[in-house]
Amino acid sequence: MHKPTDEQAHACDAFRAGHHLVLQAGAGTGKTSTLGLLAAGTRRRGRYVAFNRDIARDAATRFPSTVLCKTAHATAFAAVGHRYARRLNSPRQPAWKSGQALGITRPIRISGREISPRTLSHTVLRTVTRYCYSADRTLTHRHVPRLRGLDADEDYGQLADAVMPFALKAWADLHRPDHGVVRFEHDHYLKMWALTRPVIDADFLFLDEAQDTNPVLEEVFAAQRGHTQLVMVGDSAQAIYGWRGARDVMSGFDATALTLSRSFRFGPRIADEANRWLTLADAPIRLTGTETIAATVGPLDHPDAVLCRSNTGAMVEVMRLLAAGLRVALTRGGQQLGALAGAARDLKDGRRTAHPELVLFASWGELQDYAAYDPAGRDLQPFVDLVDTHGPDAILAAVGQLTEEAHADVTVSTAHTAKGREWDTVQIGDDFPPPKDTDQRDGQGRPIPESVSDTDARLAYVAITRARHHLDLGGLSWINAHPAAVGADCVVGCL
């Protein structure tokens, strides 16, 4: 291992002094190596908690034997989940079958829309899942998800009233150790464990990827403060999973705040590009690249990876690359897109679909109108355009032509899925739209665009920091002409 940087040495000193720590570790700055340094400098017993099993397994090879490395789920299984082992990994079954067993047998009507037993069943199970992700001790109306097409608060209230009795019944069913009608998942016993207010027996506790922690795990971690030293590590600028219940717990955590800012992944040129987006995201960190690593920002003809904003954008890229005769891999998106394309084919053929995103639409035309004219359906417009341009059968055929990544000429991924990955050469896809123009004009009469949102800046930061040696800004090149880029360049240059 390289000689510890001044920042790493500072973190070791603060850890030895017994402080609770929040370690902001930028992309490629060696956070796991730093945690290894902290653990190696003490004989105390520690626990390392990660959400991902592969990350926990990798950490176990780097830390001394005094540190137990597990996922949150493995810890919860040892305490509570083993009681439900018979119910885990049971055969998958459609939501409507679980709903039928819970007593959901008839449709309901809300604002002229019929909610089928199938849709109601799916909503009940999603309600339980949302509760399991939360820190709430009680399952309530607020955990019921909204449905597309029932956007008014009054409609949502009626839906929640209909869903709650069955959701409570489902949660009670899940507490039966031997058998039940609802499929038992790992998140169920994690929530049950959290509700016991567990005490984790350790002298210190590391929480990795803290910026993406679910509230249920955040609550368990914070509750250990009274008896163990807490260290949370992550990158607030990579907090990109708010849509699935995660939230950045680092910014508000009461602890000594330290940073790791030197990236060992890429050189100064890519670090400068990252800092533009970190400035726009108002992030608490800026990066320094490693001088000895060659790094270029400019056009690429044959990138190792193309990173897109959405699954739909990724599919457009896949079809373009396949048409060029390349072997293409798609990270974890083919199944989702195949399911959406199948749902689109059903609607275009005059059949209703069971897909949870499109279940309330009676026809393809109804979905087209919703995507085009309803603000709540705007995010579906790229998918509708994709289907209207290529047809569902062409999309399904493209999914069938995908190659394993090890044998591919190029890998296509969403930025979300690429998190934690890196490639030598990366191109940004074309589906990162620039901010819209406002009604205001600059001194030369040109429209002034809206500011870049924190959410978009964080996602862009994640995407561009996947590159080790060559970055093609591609669909993010608009930043070079955006007024905010001038301010960002100034801040970067003044650091």
PyMOL commands that set and color helices and strands:
alter all, ss='L'
color gray80, all
select helices_A, chain A and resi 6-16+31-40+53-62+72-79+81-84+95-102+117-133+141-143+153-174+186-195+210-212+215-222+236-238+242-244+268-280+311-323+334-348+364-373+375-390+392-400+405-407+415-418+454-464+474-481+483-494
alter helices_A, ss='H'
color red, helices_A
select strands_A, chain A and resi 21-25+46-50+67-71+108-110+113-115+204-207+229-234+256-260+296-297+305-308+328-330+410-414+423-428+437-441+447-449+467-472
alter strands_A, ss='S'
color yellow, strands_A
deselect
rebuild
show_as cartoon
